[in-house]
Amino acid sequence: MAYGQVVIGPPGSGKTTYCDGMSQFLKLIGRKVAVINLDPANDALPYECAVNVEDLIKLSDVMTEHSLGPNGGLVYCMDYLEKNIDWLQSKLEPLVKDHYLLFDFPGQVELFFLHSNAKKVIMKLIKKLDLRLTAVHLVDAHLCSDPGKYVSALLLSLSTMLHLELPHINVLSKIDLIESYGKLAFNLDFYTDVQDLSFLQHHVDQDPRSSKYRKLTKELCEVIEDYSLVNFTTLDIQDKESVGNLVKLIDKSNGYIFAGIEGSAVEFSKIAAGPLDWDYYRVAAVQEKYMKDEENFVHND
């Protein structure tokens, strides 16, 4: 049995940087880590990858040979990877014995809430190699400064959760830059806990681009609230404490905290039911660290 993370998210959300920083952190705390690059367009890797899908197929070659654009090319590449899953399995088999796995996937969001190829790849690996994986879905924190974009991020997160059917953690990445595009309308916990979205309606109406979609936005918010599945944790990948707190949450979701433990069902239930000791850090301390107080906020033109 091996444990790991499926790292996904829109382009620019910081997936590759996350894999680099997370692998360094895990090595520091004593884990053997293998990063698997499954993005056939990611040709400038900051980390050393144990398996690289470009050894099997390259996006540039697919686009040239089949006259496809980048989106269609990525769908083709993922379909090709699914059909050649034995290649990936053979590369992973020597690693699963003693490595923690980080899968760096492409940023094309359709692969994770619409197309089935990526899901099939993940599910086949889970079945064939007995993996315990958590999907870590990164969303750029600055989207919180725009109500319309925040609702879009919520809908994307919900759709991805329902489609992949994995233990799932949504992460507001680049939390240290959260106010670089403007001050938030509410405290951070409004966005992380996905509180009453009706309060966003007024702010949506202030934007002439979004106001004409007012009814649609209202209906989408009701769908998100009806499912009541989405919330976020926060991450500054350069902050060891922030990364460590996220690792605790991931370890609990994929069962890594139980690895190597021998005990009764009672002992396991104690660990599973035990509270995480960083709830304050998750919201209040993060806001205090990265967000300006109202009285100290200076608008830069």
Buried (B, 14 or more C-beta within 10 A) or exposed (E): EBBBBBBBBBEEBBBBBBBBBBBBBBEEEEBEBBBBBBBBBBEEBEBEBBBBBBEBBBBEEBBEEEEBEBEBBBBBBBBBBBEBBEBBBEBBEEBBEEBBBBBBBBBBBEBBBEBEBBBBBBBBBBEBBEBBBBBBBBBBBBBBBBBBBBBBBBBBBBBBBEBBEBBBBBBBBBBBEBBEBEEBBEBBBBBBEBBEBEEBBEBBEEEEEBEEBEEEBBEBBEEBBEEEBBBBBBBBBEBBEBBBBBBBBBBBBBBBBBEEEEEEEEEBEEEEEEEEEBEEBBBEBBBEBBBEEEEEEEEEE
